[in-house]
């Protein structure tokens, strides 16, 4: 495919310039075939729109030389475009195409990439953390032309491997953001299904690391490094944006600690074990979960155990998520006692497209975290 200016002019048919009609009475030799004549007309139609052919009177000989020069230039342009990989499956304009999974990572990618990136969130609002997400046709299409793929890792996006194998370009830069976190900062998962699938001696970590801002810093650094690898010409901009984002994360972290420092009751029950990192980092206790995995309702025996724990620890709050059913949590709260309340918190946030244009990527993440801190503070007083 021709580059943008050539492609644009080649598709426009305009009246021929008078100079090109100098020999209109016999423009072709008697031996010229119909297909050859059509081809020559197409060449002239494309060329007569170029401004430099319109300046001054041209002799037929000079015109032919310029036509030849233009044809050679077009061929060179095609070769250059092909060598740069700028055809289908390449960047949107000059921006880096970035596919990511969940909203917090979307905010991190936007914060680091700014206007240099086109970021697409694959897991839609309402699908929660993306444990059981099924890719759509549109997400597969974007994946096929992505320069960078950013996922959380730690087993959160179990579906991603097959999607990458089927659709991704061979030179795509893959970023597992949680892999940048030191293992001594990671916590083991409570998901029995994941533990059962683990190999002997293998440690399976909880994937919800973005809910601890001090761990989110490592994820932002991993995203920065991935962008620099894919687009080294803009490395300084990515590094600058990442520094600013990380500084804001540190400030946010201190503010949330102050928000939750005065909470009297520390323990709560979660809809599923989303708050494994958030709770201890801010001095709280995730004492249990209603569902080990989203959509997997507890058995009667498990529900009885939770009711006993709520009574024993004098727990007054069960936190549910807007993306999940709250039926089992409401049953637990009702059976555990009249003072147990069901409150909504949100580990991933909504659709980034719903945010106002004035909202910056960091503000979106910060507002999500502040919402959760205030909801927990109100419920645990």
C-alpha positions as a printed Julia matrix, in Angstrom:
381×3 Matrix{Float64}:
   0.0     0.0     0.0
   1.23    3.51   -0.77
   2.03    5.93    2.0
  -0.7     8.41    2.94
  -0.04   11.21    0.36
   0.42    8.8    -2.56
  -2.59    6.75   -1.53
  -4.7     9.88   -1.2
  -3.9    11.24   -4.64
  -4.02    7.9    -6.41
  -7.68    7.52   -5.52
  -8.78   10.95   -6.76
  -9.84   11.47  -10.36
  -9.84   15.12  -11.48
 -10.12   16.81  -14.88
  -6.82   16.65  -16.74
  -4.68   19.76  -16.74
  -4.75   21.53  -20.15
  -1.03   20.87  -20.62
  -1.75   17.15  -20.5
  -4.35   17.55  -23.23
  -1.93   19.14  -25.72
  -2.1    16.09  -27.96
  -5.71   15.27  -27.27
  -6.46   14.77  -30.94
  -4.26   11.69  -31.04
  -3.03   10.84  -27.57
  -2.36    7.19  -28.32
  -0.69    5.3   -31.09
  -2.89    3.03  -33.24
  -1.3    -0.02  -31.64
  -2.24    0.99  -28.09
  -4.61   -1.57  -26.59
  -7.62   -0.66  -24.51
  -6.04   -1.94  -21.27
  -2.8    -0.04  -21.95
  -4.81    3.1   -22.66
  -6.73    2.69  -19.4
  -3.51    2.24  -17.46
  -2.0     5.39  -18.98
  -5.14    7.34  -18.11
  -4.95    6.15  -14.51
  -1.29    7.17  -14.29
  -2.08   10.62  -15.65
  -5.14   11.01  -13.42
  -3.06   10.31  -10.34
  -0.23   12.58  -11.38
  -2.22   15.57  -12.5
  -3.24   16.26   -8.91
   0.35   16.76   -7.8
   1.04   20.48   -7.42
   4.53   20.46   -8.86
   3.2    19.34  -12.29
   1.0    22.41  -12.43
   3.77   25.0   -12.22
   4.86   26.5   -15.51
   4.67   25.1   -19.0
   6.13   21.62  -19.44
   7.38   20.11  -22.6
   6.25   16.58  -23.35
   9.85   15.42  -22.89
  10.13   17.12  -19.48
   6.75   15.77  -18.5
   7.8    12.24  -19.34
  10.95   12.66  -17.26
   8.89   13.85  -14.3
   6.44   11.0   -14.74
   9.33    8.56  -14.68
  10.8    10.27  -11.61
   7.44   10.12   -9.84
   7.0     6.41  -10.6
  10.47    5.66   -9.22
   9.74    7.73   -6.1
   6.49    5.84   -5.56
   8.27    2.49   -5.76
  10.91    3.64   -3.26
   8.17    4.87   -0.92
   6.43    1.5    -1.1
   9.67   -0.28   -0.24
  10.36    2.05    2.68
   6.83    1.62    4.03
   7.13   -2.14    3.76
  10.5    -2.18    5.49
   9.11   -0.12    8.36
   6.2    -2.52    8.82
   3.68    0.27    8.36
   0.99   -1.75    6.64
  -1.96   -3.52    8.24
  -1.21   -4.65   11.78
   1.06   -1.72   12.54
   0.71    1.36   14.69
  -2.2     3.77   14.59
  -0.42    6.7    12.97
   2.74    7.24   14.99
   1.26    6.0    18.28
   2.12    2.77   20.05
  -0.77    0.28   20.03
  -1.15   -1.16   23.53
  -3.57   -3.91   24.53
  -4.14   -4.45   28.24
  -6.56   -6.44   30.34
  -8.22   -4.65   33.26
  -9.01   -1.02   34.1
  -6.22   -0.4    36.66
  -3.62   -1.53   34.13
  -5.35    0.63   31.52
  -4.85    3.65   33.79
  -1.19    2.73   34.35
  -0.61    2.35   30.59
  -2.31    5.66   29.82
  -0.32    7.38   32.55
   3.01    6.13   31.21
   2.19    6.37   27.5
   0.18    9.58   27.37
  -0.59   10.78   23.84
   2.13    8.54   22.43
  -0.05    5.46   22.9
  -3.39    4.07   21.78
  -4.53    1.85   24.68
  -7.33   -0.71   24.43
  -8.8    -2.45   27.49
  -9.75   -6.02   26.62
 -11.76   -7.03   29.71
 -14.95   -4.93   29.61
 -16.62   -3.28   32.57
 -18.8    -5.78   34.39
 -16.41   -8.7    33.88
 -14.64   -8.1    37.2
 -10.96   -8.97   37.48
 -11.05  -10.99   34.29
 -10.53  -14.43   35.84
 -13.02  -16.07   33.47
 -13.07  -13.56   30.6
 -13.8   -14.76   27.06
 -12.2   -12.51   24.39
 -14.53  -10.82   21.9
 -14.03  -10.44   18.15
 -13.15   -6.75   18.56
 -10.56   -7.46   21.25
  -9.0   -10.18   19.1
  -8.83   -7.73   16.18
  -7.01   -5.1    18.25
  -4.67   -7.75   19.64
  -3.65   -8.64   16.08
  -2.15   -5.17   15.56
  -0.92   -4.42   19.09
   2.73   -3.48   19.57
   2.6    -4.16   23.32
   0.46   -6.47   25.44
   0.24   -5.67   29.15
  -1.29   -8.13   31.58
  -1.23   -8.41   35.35
   0.16  -11.93   35.44
   0.29  -14.3    38.45
  -2.4   -16.39   36.79
  -5.07  -13.67   36.68
  -5.49  -13.83   32.89
  -5.4   -17.57   32.24
  -7.06  -16.97   28.86
  -4.35  -14.65   27.55
  -1.82  -17.27   26.45
  -4.08  -18.8    23.82
  -5.17  -15.37   22.57
  -1.56  -14.32   22.09
  -0.73  -17.52   20.24
  -3.7   -17.12   17.88
  -3.68  -13.41   17.15
  -0.57  -11.52   18.29
   2.23  -10.4    16.03
   5.46  -12.36   16.5
   7.35   -9.21   17.52
   4.83   -8.06   20.15
   6.34   -6.89   23.45
   4.69   -8.76   26.31
   4.63   -7.22   29.79
   3.64   -9.27   32.84
   3.4    -6.31   35.19
   3.32   -8.29   38.44
   6.53  -10.14   37.55
   8.44   -6.98   38.46
   7.36   -7.26   42.11
   9.95   -8.91   44.39
   8.71  -12.34   45.48
   9.17  -11.46   49.15
   6.43   -8.86   48.7
   3.96  -11.37   47.22
   1.39  -13.3    49.26
   0.12  -16.86   48.68
  -3.3   -17.32   47.13
  -6.28  -18.68   49.06
  -7.79  -20.12   45.89
  -7.99  -23.89   46.48
  -8.49  -24.63   42.77
  -5.24  -22.86   41.88
  -3.46  -24.62   44.72
  -4.7   -27.99   43.51
  -3.38  -27.3    40.0
   0.05  -26.26   41.28
   3.06  -28.53   40.89
   4.64  -30.01   44.02
   6.63  -27.31   45.79
   5.25  -24.54   43.56
   4.15  -21.37   45.33
   0.98  -19.83   43.86
   0.63  -16.13   44.58
  -2.48  -14.0    44.84
  -2.75  -11.81   41.72
  -4.57   -8.72   43.09
  -1.39   -6.7    43.56
  -2.61   -3.42   41.99
  -4.72   -2.77   45.11
  -1.55   -2.01   47.07
  -0.16    1.27   45.67
   3.35    0.39   46.86
   3.21   -2.71   44.62
   1.55   -0.82   41.77
   4.8     1.16   41.54
   6.59   -1.97   40.33
   3.88   -2.53   37.75
   4.22    1.0    36.4
   7.99    0.49   36.12
   7.45   -2.76   34.18
   5.05   -0.98   31.79
   7.57    1.83   31.32
  10.3    -0.67   30.42
   7.98   -2.43   27.96
   7.12    0.82   26.19
  10.79    1.81   25.99
  11.62   -1.55   24.44
   8.86   -1.25   21.84
   9.4     2.45   21.11
  12.94    3.5    22.12
  12.69    6.8    20.23
  10.25    8.06   22.88
  12.05    6.53   25.87
  12.61    9.85   27.65
   8.9    10.71   27.55
   7.89    7.3    28.93
  10.43    7.6    31.75
   9.28   11.11   32.63
   5.61   10.11   32.68
   6.39    7.05   34.82
   8.31    9.13   37.37
   5.39   11.51   37.75
   2.91    8.65   38.06
   5.04    6.9    40.69
   5.4    10.12   42.72
   1.6    10.41   42.72
   1.25    6.78   43.8
   3.48    7.42   46.81
   1.43   10.45   47.82
  -1.81    8.49   47.37
  -0.46    5.65   49.5
   0.29    7.94   52.41
  -3.14    9.55   52.15
  -4.96    6.2    52.21
  -2.97    5.07   55.23
  -4.11    8.2    57.06
  -7.69    7.58   55.94
  -7.79    4.05   57.39
  -5.55    4.49   60.43
  -8.4     5.27   62.82
 -10.63    2.3    61.93
 -11.81    0.5    65.11
 -12.85   -2.84   63.63
 -10.19   -4.35   61.4
 -11.72   -7.62   60.16
 -14.18   -8.08   57.29
 -15.49  -10.74   54.9
 -14.86  -10.23   51.19
 -16.94  -11.35   48.23
 -13.87  -13.2    46.97
 -10.2   -12.89   48.06
  -9.54   -9.63   46.25
  -8.14   -7.65   49.18
  -5.24   -9.96   50.09
  -2.71   -7.14   49.58
  -4.89   -4.12   50.32
  -5.96   -5.3    53.78
  -2.58   -5.93   55.48
  -0.98   -2.94   53.78
  -3.57   -0.65   55.37
  -3.83   -2.46   58.71
  -7.02   -4.42   58.0
  -7.84   -8.14   58.09
  -9.53  -10.05   55.27
 -10.91  -12.76   57.56
 -12.68  -14.82   54.89
 -14.37  -14.78   51.51
 -17.83  -15.75   50.3
 -16.6   -17.13   46.96
 -13.14  -18.51   46.24
 -13.67  -17.65   42.58
 -16.22  -15.27   41.07
 -19.44  -17.14   40.37
 -18.53  -20.14   42.53
 -21.08  -19.98   45.33
 -20.18  -21.44   48.73
 -21.55  -24.78   49.87
 -23.87  -24.98   52.87
 -20.95  -26.18   55.01
 -18.73  -23.31   53.91
 -21.49  -20.82   54.61
 -21.93  -22.21   58.16
 -18.19  -21.85   58.78
 -18.3   -18.23   57.62
 -21.28  -17.46   59.88
 -19.37  -18.86   62.86
 -16.31  -16.8    61.98
 -18.36  -13.61   61.66
 -19.85  -14.16   65.11
 -16.56  -15.19   66.7
 -14.62  -12.17   65.41
 -17.53   -9.75   65.79
 -17.34   -8.84   62.12
 -19.79   -6.16   61.04
 -19.1    -5.84   57.3
 -19.33   -8.09   54.25
 -17.92   -6.4    51.15
 -19.4    -7.24   47.76
 -18.34   -6.16   44.27
 -20.6    -4.54   41.67
 -19.49   -7.04   39.02
 -20.55  -10.09   41.08
 -23.77  -11.53   42.49
 -24.42  -10.48   46.08
 -26.95  -13.19   46.84
 -24.65  -15.42   48.92
 -23.18  -12.43   50.77
 -26.65  -11.18   51.71
 -27.58  -14.65   52.96
 -24.43  -14.68   55.1
 -25.09  -11.23   56.54
 -28.74  -12.03   57.3
 -27.95  -15.32   59.05
 -24.91  -14.0    60.94
 -26.79  -11.29   62.81
 -28.76   -8.03   62.49
 -25.7    -5.79   62.81
 -23.82   -7.27   59.84
 -24.01   -4.96   56.82
 -23.34   -5.63   53.14
 -21.33   -2.83   51.54
 -20.09   -2.32   47.97
 -16.42   -1.92   47.11
 -14.83   -2.13   43.68
 -11.39   -3.67   42.97
 -11.23   -2.88   39.25
 -13.43    0.09   38.42
 -15.69    0.74   35.49
 -15.24    1.33   31.8
 -12.54    3.97   31.15
 -14.71    5.32   28.31
 -17.22    6.46   30.96
 -14.73    8.79   32.63
 -14.85   12.48   31.8
 -12.16   13.77   29.48
 -10.85   15.99   32.26
 -10.03   12.93   34.35
  -6.36   12.02   34.04
  -5.3     8.36   34.22
  -3.83    8.71   37.71
  -6.96   10.48   38.96
  -9.08    7.54   37.78
  -6.97    5.02   39.71
  -6.73    7.32   42.74
 -10.49    7.89   42.81
 -11.06    4.13   42.67
  -8.72    3.55   45.61
 -10.17    6.44   47.65
 -13.69    5.13   47.05
 -12.7     1.72   48.46
 -10.88    3.23   51.45
 -13.84    5.43   52.39
 -16.36    2.62   51.94
 -14.31    0.36   54.21
 -13.76    3.11   56.76
 -17.49    3.83   56.98
 -18.34    0.14   57.35
 -15.67   -0.68   59.93
 -16.18    2.25   62.35
